[in-house]
Each structure stands twice: as C-alpha cells, then as structure tokens.
Amino acid sequence: MAYFDDIEFEEGSKRKNLDKEQLIEALLNRRERIMPDLDIDSIDDIVNYLLEKNLHTKAISCLNTLLDYFPYSNEIWQRKAIIYDHKGEFNKALECFDQAINLNPNDEEALINKGITLDNSGLYTESIECFDIVLNFAPNNIDALFNKGLILEKIDKFEEAISCFQKIIELDPDHKDSYYEMGYCFDYIDRLQDSLSAYEKHIGIVPFNYNAWYNKGVVLSRMGRYYYAIEAYEMALSVNPKFASAWYNKGNAYASLGVLTRAIEDYKTALGINRKDVYALYNLASAYEQMSDYKGAIEYFSKAVLIEPGHYESYFGRGNCYYQIEDFNKALRDYDKAVELFKENPELWYAKADAEYNLGRMLESIVSYKTVLKLSPDNHQASLDLANTYIDTEQFALADEILTMLINLKTAWAEPYYAKAKLYFLMAEVELGLKYLEMAFMINPNERFEFDFERDWEKVLQFLIARDN
C-alpha cells in the first residue's frame, strides 16, 4: 500500500476531466481503478464541489473511501477535519487533525488549522498552545502569529495581541489585516492616536474597505474630532451607501456638534435601511426632544418600545417628554415602567418622585426620593427635594434633620438655608427664619431684596416657595 503523499500524478491525467458527479459516484462505489489517478487538487475539487452544495456527509464518505486506500495521507486527514469543523463537529475535527499531526508532527498547516478548530470550540488556551508549537520551530510563521493574535484579542489580552500583529508587520510591512486588528486593539485600550494611525495604515493599503473607514470614524468621534469623523463616515458610505451603522454614527457626530437637523436626517436614513434599529429610533427621538419637539420625540420613543419592550431608556425619554408638556400621569406611567425594568437606576426613581410630587401624591413621592438616596446617598439635590416634601406634608422634624445635615456638608450652598428659612416661617419661628434667610443672602448676594417682614411676609414666603418649584 503506497503513501498517498508520495504518489506523483501526471498533470494531464484523463480522470481530471471526468464529470465531478461521475467521479463522486465512483468514489462512493469504491471503484479501485480511479484511485491512482487522483491527486490532491482533484480531491480538493471534489470536496469543494460537495461543500458548495452543502453535502458534508457525502464529502466525508468520499474522503473515508480515499483513507481506506491511503490511510497515511496527512492531507486527506486534514481535509476531513476541516469538513467536520464546517459542520460544527469540533471533537471529530480535532481527532482527524491529531491523525494528520501524528503522521507529520511538524506540519505547520495542520497545527494551525487545529488551533483554529480549538478556537471555534471555545478552547482558547489550547488553541494558543497549538499556535505556540508552530512558533517554537517556525517563529516567523505569519499565519500562526495572526491567529494567535486574534485569539488574544478575543480574550481581551490586547497588549499581547498587539505584539503579535507588530511582529507580523516587521516581517511583512504591508500586512493589511494586522493593521486593521491593531486599530481595534488600540481603540479598546484607549490608545486612540495609535488606533487612528493603524487604521490609516490599513486604508493606505486597502482604500475601499468601508469597515476600516467606519472604524476610523468611531475613533475620531471618541477623540472629539467630530468633523473629521463625519468625513470618515462619508467615505465609508461612498463605498457602501447601505451601511446603516455609518449613517447612525454620522448622525451621532452631528448631534455631538449640536447640528440636530442633520443628525435627524442621518438617523432617518439609517432607519430607512433598518427600520427596527432601536438605537437609531432612540437617538432620533432624543434629538427631537433636545429641539423641544416633544410630539416628534414621543412618536419615535413609542416606536422604539414597540420593537424592544425592555428598552427602559425609551420609556424614560418618553416620560421626560410627557413631563415637559405637564402630562404628569403619562409621565409617571412611563417612569413606573422604566423603574420596573431597571430598579437599581436612581435617575429613574428621581424622575418618578418628581412626577408623583407634581401629581400631589406626596407620600409616594417621599418613598421614591428615599429610594434615590438609598441608591445614590450623595445626591444632595434629592435630599433637598425630600426635605421640601417633608415640609409640604408638615413633617417638620424630619425636614429639619435633613436640612441641618445638608448645611453641615455644604456650607456654601444656599438652597438648604432658604429651605430652612421657609421651614421656620411655617413653624412661626420668625427670628430663626430671618436668620437663615440672611445666611442664604450672604451666600447668594445677587438674590438679596429689601423687605419689611411684617408687611411683606407673603412676598418673602412666595419667594421661598418659588425656589421649591
């Protein structure tokens, strides 16, 4: 029995022109007379033909027939392994790779392909070990270095991944994929200038890679260079006008510049490509909200929650719009839904508390303000609002306790002094009220006004109550 790898075939073999289907049938029927006329290119043709038709099982059967005749063929074992990998049967693929490697322990291609299968099966440490075996005897093997770098990137070892890609570039200064991956790694570890340089190197070699232009735009946006980011997104879109993410991020760049009308145009274009993009709907609604077009904002926040009912941000945004148009019942309904979805977010509880307060649901509002402070103990504005709500519900001792704490914490903040002045006036402690009002005026002298309390007490009290609102 001959070793398949040692057989030489005539380049003009008549069997090379045999119809593939007939050749496959011959293999499956184990016709021995065709075996000597097959070379590895013919086998690859058969395998690729069957894979294109998604006939993995038939391809395996053909290779099994060949292995019966040529059991020591490293290359046939590898092709069988690769088919199992395509099928997602990674354990079988690894068994076949081990057979191939046993036949030729220094076969770089087999070791690298085994490493890729280990990666596909989530065995990243073993995969890296496989590539390292290659690099121990072939330290300049670019495929091993690149695949090792990809896995290190996948497991968030970005510095080590960058070292692999840099080694490749030393060997091959035009290795476009290494520049691209370095751009991603540098971006992830916040080395933005290095990331930008890597993407520019890649684009210099592959100027029409719209993904690279897009990634360059993302990096420029992160650097706050929004006009240059917009140019990069436009380059990506000139190559691929249907690139929804580029339209979306270009809209974000315009929004960051405050050019909301252009941002809205780009969000709408992105939605024309992917109408179910919740992030584009949310940002479009937010742009309308910033322009005080609350009706438009409510429309798009509503579309977002129809597509993704768990998107608490859209409930919160829509609630804020209802709050601005003083529809506090609808605002509270949305805040309640947002809180239900994300109970640990103090901002949502704060909005809920304010809506409850405006609806006159004071006791519920107190519970919500307390929840804000439980989640965010240093939120002094929420403490002040809680104190004012205690005053409104005539729980003066609790209000006094909070205001004293705030004054001790932030002596240069006038609002607790104003609130305490109001508290004492309502308790008929006029002298103490005047004392704290004067202390507030000393912190905020621009707000001082002349008054005679006996004659102007209503004016003073209205001034203090107005601060609450």
N, C-alpha and C positions, 0 to 999 in steps of 0.2 A: 504494500500500500504506500503510495507516494505522499510526500508532504505537499499540500496544495500550494504553499507559498514558494516552493522551489520549482513548480511547473512553469515552463515557458510556452506561450501560445503564439501561433502565427497571427500576425496583425490582420491578415486578410482572411481569417477563418470564415468559412461559408456559413457557420452557425450564427455568426454575428448578425446576419441579415435575416435570420429566421424570425417570423412573426412572434412578438412577445407572448401572445396568448398560447401559441403552439409550444413555445419554449417552457412556459409555466406548466402547461399540461404535461409535458414530457418529464419535468422535474417531479411533479406530484405523482406521476405514474412510475417514477423511479426507473426511467429508461437509461441504463448504464452507458449506452453508446454516446450520449451527448456530453458526458462528464468531462472527458479530456479536452473538449473544445471550448470550455468555459474559462474566461479569465475574470479578474476582479471587476473590470469595467462592465462586462456583461452582467455579472451578478448585481452590481450597483444599478444598472439599468432596470433589471427585473424588480429589485427591491423598491426603487423609487417609483416605478410604474404602479406597483401594488399599493404603496403608501398614498400616492395621489388619489387612488380610488378608495382609500380608507379600508383596504383589505389586509389588515395587520395579521390576522390569523393565517391567511394563505401565504403571506410573506414568510412567516415563521416556519410554516410547513415546508416551503421551498428550501429554506436555509437548513432545516433539520435533515432533509434529503442530502444536501451537499455535505453536511457534517458526518453523515454515515459513511461517505466516501473519503472525506478529507477531515478527520477528527482533530488533526493537529494544526488546522488553519487558524492562526491568530486573527486574521482579518474577518473570517466568516463569524467567529465567535463575537467579535466586536459589532458586526452589523446586526446580529441577533440581539445583542444587548441594547443597541440603540433603538430597535423597534419596540422592545419591552419598555424602554424609557418613554417613548412616544405614547405608549398605551397607559402609562402611569403605573406599570407593574415594576416598581423600582427594585424590589428584592430579587426578582428574576433577572432583571438587568444587571444587578451587581454580581450575581452568580456567574453570568456569562462574561462579564468583564474580568472576573477573577480567573476564569478559564483562559481567557486571552493573555492575561498578565503572567500566569503560570508558564505559558508557552514562550513568552518573551518578557522577562521581568523588567527590561529597560525600554519597553515600548512607550515612548512619551505620549503618543496619541491615545493609547488605551488607558493610561493612567489619568490623563487629563479628562477624557470622556467619563471615566469612572467618577472622578471628582465632581463633574457636572451633575451626574445622576445622584450622588450623595447630597449635593446642594438641592436638587429638585425634591429630594425626600426629606429635607429639613435637617440633615445631619451635617451641620456646618463645620463643626470641629474636625470630623473625619474627612470632610471634603478638603479643608485646608491642609490636613496632613498628607492627603493624596498629592496635592499640588507641590507640597514641600519635598516629597520624594523625588519628583521630577527636577525640582530646582536644586536638589543636592548634587545631581550629576549633570544637570544642564541649567546652570544658573542664569543663562540668558534666554531661556525659553519664554518668548513673549506671551504665548497662549496661557501658559501656567501662571505667569505673573499677573496677566489681566484677569483671569478667572479668580485667582486668589484675591485680587483687589476688589472685585465685585462682591465677593462674599464678606470680606472685611467691612465693606461699605454697608452691606445688608444688616450686619450685626452691630452697626454703629461704632465700629473701630475705624474712624475716619482718618486719623493721623497715619495709621498703619496702611490703610488703603492708598492714601496719597503717596506714601513711599513706594508702593508697587507701581503706581502709574508713572511716577517720576523716573523710576528705573527703566521703564519701558521707553520713555521719551529720550533718555540718554542713549538707548540702543537704536531707536527709530524716532527722530525728531518730528516726523510727520504722522505719528500715530494718532489719528483724529479722535478715536474713541477714548483714549486715555485723557486727552484734554477735556473732553465732554464730562467724563466721570469725575475728574478733578474739580471741574467747575461746581458740580453738585456737592462734593465733599467739602470744599472750601466754604460754600454757601451755608452748609449745615452747621459748621463750627464758627460761623460769623466772621470768617476771613474774607470779607466781601470784595476787597480790591483784588485779592488773589483769585477769587472765583470769577470776577469780571475778566481778568487777564486770561484765564484758562478758556472761558467761552469765546473770547475774541480770537485766541489761537485756533480753536476748533473752527470757528466761522471763516477764518482765513484760508483753511483747507477745504471746508465744505460750506460755501457761501449760501447755499439754498436749503440748509437744514432749518426749517421753521421752528422746530423744537428748541434748537440752540438759541435762535433769536428771541424766542419766548422766554427761555430761562434767563437770558441776559437782561430782558426787560424786568423780570422778577427781582433780580439782584439790584438793578438800578433803582427800582422802586423802594427796596429795602434801604438803599443808601440815601433816599430822599431826593434822588435826581429824576424827578417825575417827567420833565420834558424829554430827557434822553430815553427814559423808559418807554414813553409813548412812541418815540421813533423806532425803538426795537420791536415793540408790538406791531407797529405798522409794517415793518419789514417781514415779520412772521406772517402777517395777513396778506401781504403782496404775493407770497408763495402759496399760502393756503387760506383763501378768504372764508372758508367754513370752519375755521379754528375758533370755536366758541369761547374757549378759555382765554384766548388772546383778546377778544372783544371785551370779555368780562374784566380782565385785568387792566386793559386800557381805560375802561370806564372807572375803575378804582383809582387809576393815576389821575384822571381828570377830577374826580371827586376830591382827592387829596389836595389838588390845586384850587379847589373851590369853584371849578368850572362845571357846575352841576348840569347845565343843559346838555353839554357834550357827553357827560357821564351817562345821563339818561338815554341819549341816542345809542351809545355803545351797549348799555345793558339791554336795551330793546333789541338790538341786532343779535346779541348773544342768545336772547330768548327766542328769536326767530329761528335759530339753529337748534336750540334745545329748550323747548318751552317748559320743561319740567325742572329746570335748574333753580333750585330753591335759593341758592346763594345769590344768583343774579336777581331773582324776584325780591329778595330781602334788601339787597343794596339799592335796587331801583326804588323800592318803597321808602327807604331811608333818605334817598336823595330828594324825593318829593316832600318828605317830612321836613328836611332841612330848609326847603323852599317855602314852608308853611302851606303847601298844597295838601292839606290833610285828607281831603276826599280821595285824591290820587294815591296817596300813601296807603290809606285804608284798603283801597281796591287791591293793591299788589301784596300787602301783608296777608290779605284774605286768600289770595291765590296761593301764597306760599304755604299756609297752614292746610289748605285743601290737599296739596300734594304731599306735604310732610306734617301730619297732625302732631308730631312730637317736637316740632321746631319752636321751642319756648321763646326764642328771640323775636319771632314774628308776632306771637301773642303780646309780648311786652311792647314791641313797637306799635302795634295797632292800639293797644291800651293807652299808650302815651298820646297818640293822635286823638282818641276819644276824650282823653283828659284835657287836651288843649282846646277842644271845642266844647268843653264843660259838659260832656255827656258822661257823667261820673258812674252811672250804673253800668254802661257798656265797658267803660274803662276798668271797673272793678271786676267785671266778668272775665275780661282778658287777663288781668293780673292774677286772678284766682287760678286760671288755667295754667299760666306760666309758673306760678308757685307749685302747683300740683306736679308739674314736670321737672322742676328743679328747686327742691325745697331748701337747699343749702345756699342759695344766692341771696345775699342781704339786699341787693339793689331791688329785686322783685318785691320783697317784703316791704321795703320802704315805699315803693310806689303804691302798693296795696294799702298801706297805712294812710297815705295821703288821700287816696280816693275814699276810704272809709271815713276819714275826718270830714271831707267835703260833703259827704252824704249825711253827716250828723250821727254816724254810727261810732260814737266816741269810745265806748268800751272795747269794741272790736279793734278800733284804731290803736288803742293802748296795747292790746295783745300783739299787734303787728309791729309796733315800734319796739316793744320789748324783744321780739324775735330778731329784729335788725341788730339790736345791741348784743344779743346772745351770739349772733354770727359774726358781728363786727364791733367788738367792745370799744374801740377807739373812735367810733363815729360820733363826734361831739355834736354835730348838727342834729342827728337823730335823738340824742339825749335832750337837746334843747326843745325839739318838737314834742317829745314825750312830756317834758316838764310843762310846756304850754297847754298840752291836752289835759294834764292833771289839773292845771289852773281852771280850764274851761269846765271841768267836771267837779270843781270845788274840792279837789283832793290836795289842799294847800300844803300839808306837811310833806307829802311825797314830792311835790314840785319843789319846795324849798330845799329838800335834801339834794336833789339833782342839781339845782342851780348853784348851790354852795360848792358842790364838787366841781362843777364846770369853772366857777370863778377861781377856785384854788389851782385848777390845772392850767388855765389860760387867762392870765390876768390882763392881757392886752386885747381881749375880745370883748367888745361892748355888749353883744346881744344878751348874755346871761344877766348883766346888770340891768338892762332895760326890762327883761322878763321879771327880775326880782322886784324892780320898782312897781311894775304892774301888779304883781302878787301882793305887795304890801298895801298898795292903794285899795285893792279889792278887799283886803282884810281890815281896812280902816286904820292901818298903821301909816299915817300920812308922813310923819317925820322920817321913818325908815324908807318910805317910798321916795321921798325927795332926795334923801342921801344917796340911794342907788342910782337915781336919775342923774344926779350931779356927777357921780363917778363915771357913768356911761358917757356923759357930755365931755368929760376930761379925756376920755379915750378917743371920742369922735367929736372934736370941737366944731366941725363944719355943720353938725346937726343941731347945735345949740340954738334955742329960740327963747325969747323973753316971754314970761307968763307970770300971772298972779294966780296962784293955785286956787284960792278961794273963789275967784271969779272965773278962772279958765280951766277948772279941773276936768270938764268934759273934753276940752281940746287936748289936754295932756293925756287923758286916758285913751282917746281916739288915736293919738299919735302912737301910743304903745301897742294898742290892739292891731293897728295897721301893720306894724312890723311883723306881727304874727303871720299875717296873710302873705 
